[in-house]
């Protein structure tokens, strides 16, 4: 079982240090409120009615803190959500990729290989969270999404966002997935009046390596996260169909060969019979 | 052999213009990226090229394997004369699919990667492999036309010797990837609307492709009668038309039973606006053709068969657009309408194909019914 990050939205104060640390780590353009950096159109955003910016994840933003108006025991307040790659236990993107450019590693991250990708964008279809993004403005484009800082993780370092948060509120923490689940359960049972009794990512899409817990002031439906009818991995129906292909194809070939043989044989016998009749006449 | 035939009615000049415009736009796409010529976005990563060129294109090329199977395996000799045009259209159809994908995918210089980095669990891997191999099979099935023209008897004899295995391979590969195109969309558990999302999508894809096979052949022979003057016998057309209601009937039954079993039948009335798209593809492409082509007097009439076949093709295209574009919302809140350059690039590719068909009919024995003795 690999690593997992737990995001406790209740103690997040929306400082966005995680967003900026992510951008710094990956050399991505910072936000530009002055709209003077024309070279970075993906990041010049307009007021969306809330303090949320940019409106969505893009090839230049792998992690996004969402700002929402909520209400707690004291009164109205701004509450925060998170949107980023969930690093599924059974990732749909990796199942979809025809060339295996996306892989789930045993450590936890779902990683992407620039050198294999053909740019079909089927991973974007296969992701139930709508996470992978594409470099639409590049002549040589790649898929981009959160990497879980897998290079740092394998060196024993924490991801950039977790490091940035640890020194501030500590809403993001890294640990073994089982331990993180136990920790999340404990937080919820310790304050049942505060937290929604649900660990998002424990069972969603067959389980994910990023786990979210949230307070009643911002239930998960308002995060913009999908709700799942079952706990099956995304690719379960695809796998069933794919397993059937080899026997079905062998069957089709055999039936076609059989039909051909029977029809040709019947034709031959018919011709012989007519020939015989002519002789006996 | 090379006689003067009537020139193309749409006008070779218009076709040439579209073909060249398409080329220019493709150059822009490779210099400035996909965003410069398309309205694709992170919320709608697949658009017109996938729906029209890949999904509709592959389905409409089903005439190749259905006709080859009917004539060479099921020995329905009556349809012999339509096999070669059907195989030619299928070959060009798959060529278009591949060319369009070279424009659509981000790194076309790596299009061979599925051969090396294989993810055998991916339905798109199956499709990629099948399109590559089936393209070769179609080229071989078509090659006698070239060899006959050149009077090359030895390769002609070699191809004839493996003709039946080739046809069986073509049918097998087609069954595989026609259905896998449906399997591909099963990955979109959250994104594809429940009116279309069903585990039996691969079977629906295969059955609708088999139904559209003869319809495309009817359309194509009617049009080529107009353009090239090689008139196809009416009883061939009505025979093809007669088969369509049976296949469409099975398809309709599967679709309805599936909706009932999943408890989603009510969505036909409640899921506005998707229900209109669903009703559109069912009424235009399934119900009307079943009624029309079941009436003998309609079938015995060239215009009647043509109309029935046209409805099947339009309905199937709407179905493929629905599942791969209109009812497939990857991220909520994102809208998509194709950019004119996306449509123009596809139109350019079709123009190239029409020019090639025209040349093939002029210079190759495509419409000839007789097999040259070797």
Interface residues (C-beta under 8 A of the other chain):
Chain A: X56 X57 X58 X59 X92 X95 X96 X97 X98 X99 X100 X101 X116 X117 X118 X119 X120 X121 X122 X124 X125 X126 X127 X128 X129 X130 X132 X133 X134 X135 X136 X137 X138 X139 X140 X141 X142 X224 X226 X228 X234 X235 X237 X238 X239 X240 X241 X242 X245 X248 X249 X252 X253 X256 X257 X259 X260 X263 X264 X267
Chain B: X30 X31 X32 X33 X34 X35 X36 X38 X40 X41 X42 X43 X45 X46 X69 X72 X73 X74 X75 X104 X105 X106 X107 X108 X110 X111 X113 X114 X116 X117 X118 X119 X120 X121 X122 X123 X124 X125 X126 X128 X164 X167 X168 X169 X171 X172 X175 X176 X179 X180 X183 X184 X185 X186 X187 X188 X189 X190 X191 X199 X202 X328 X330 X331 X332
